[in-house]
Every structure is written in structure tokens, then in C-alpha cells.
Amino acid sequence: MPFAVERIDHLVLRVRDLQASIDFYQAVLGCCVAKRRDDLGLIHLRAGASMIDLISVDGVLGSAVVARHKRMRATSIMCACV
């Protein structure tokens, strides 16, 4: 194996309901909101040493990305960095 993964730095997920997603990750994984960018529809959640970024599909970032991802037939996982 050319490298060994030490940890996941962050995941970026597009979601339909920001508040329901925040509630889920707080209840299930014990995440906390590290930063909010309501103007962009972006929430940064702290998950231990990692981050989970939630982007609303109908927010500024999400709506710009949705059209591009539909053309590419991409999934809702926008980014995973290890």
C-alpha cells in the first residue's frame, strides 16, 4: 500500500434539510456546530478531529453545485479528504 490513512479531514455533504441534518449528526455522532455560514447555506460540524460540512441543496453553494453535479451524475458526497 503506497500510504496509510491516518484520519478523515473532512466530508462535504449536500443535504435537503439543514436543520434535520444538524439534529441527526448531533444526536447520532455527538457533533457540534463549529461555524455557520447561513448566507451560503453552509454548516461546519465538528466530529472529533474531523469536520462534516453540510451544504443545503437550495442554498447559494448548493444550488450552484446541483446543476454541475447533475451534468456529471455525481453523488451527494461532494468532497472527502483523508
MILO-334529 format. One record per residue (C-alpha): y, x, z; residue in one letter. Coordinates in steps of 0.05 Angstrom, whole numbers, padded with zeros to 5 digits, always signed. Layout:
BEGIN
YXZA/...
This chain:
BEGIN
+00000+00000+00000M/+00067+00030-00020P/+00105+00002+00040F/+00094-00036+00105A/+00136-00097+00121V/+00168-00089+00190E/+00203-00157+00193R/+00236-00210+00151I/+00311-00200+00149D/+00330-00270+00125H/+00308-00331+00086L/+00355-00376+00048V/+00332-00448+00040L/+00364-00506+00003R/+00359-00570+00043V/+00377-00643+00032R/+00398-00657+00104D/+00432-00600+00142L/+00432-00633+00210Q/+00358-00655+00206A/+00341-00583+00185S/+00381-00553+00242I/+00347-00601+00291D/+00278-00582+00263F/+00288-00507+00267Y/+00319-00512+00336Q/+00262-00555+00363A/+00203-00521+00329V/+00224-00448+00326L/+00277-00446+00380G/+00331-00424+00331C/+00404-00427+00349C/+00464-00435+00303V/+00495-00366+00295A/+00550-00386+00246K/+00573-00448+00208R/+00608-00449+00141R/+00618-00524+00134D/+00666-00511+00076D/+00607-00482+00037L/+00552-00526+00065G/+00520-00464+00097L/+00489-00456+00166I/+00463-00389+00193H/+00407-00397+00244L/+00384-00340+00289R/+00308-00336+00291A/+00293-00277+00337G/+00313-00214+00298A/+00315-00254+00233S/+00362-00305+00202M/+00348-00371+00167I/+00405-00393+00123D/+00407-00467+00106L/+00447-00489+00045I/+00460-00562+00033S/+00439-00582-00038V/+00503-00623-00044D/+00550-00571-00014G/+00593-00522-00052V/+00539-00468-00055L/+00481-00515-00062G/+00508-00556-00119S/+00525-00493-00159A/+00455-00465-00147V/+00418-00530-00161V/+00436-00532-00235A/+00418-00459-00245R/+00352-00466-00207H/+00333-00529-00247K/+00341-00489-00311R/+00298-00433-00282M/+00249-00482-00250R/+00258-00446-00184A/+00235-00469-00116T/+00278-00487-00056S/+00270-00417-00028I/+00330-00381-00055M/+00321-00314-00023C/+00272-00277+00022A/+00289-00207+00045C/+00240-00162+00081V/
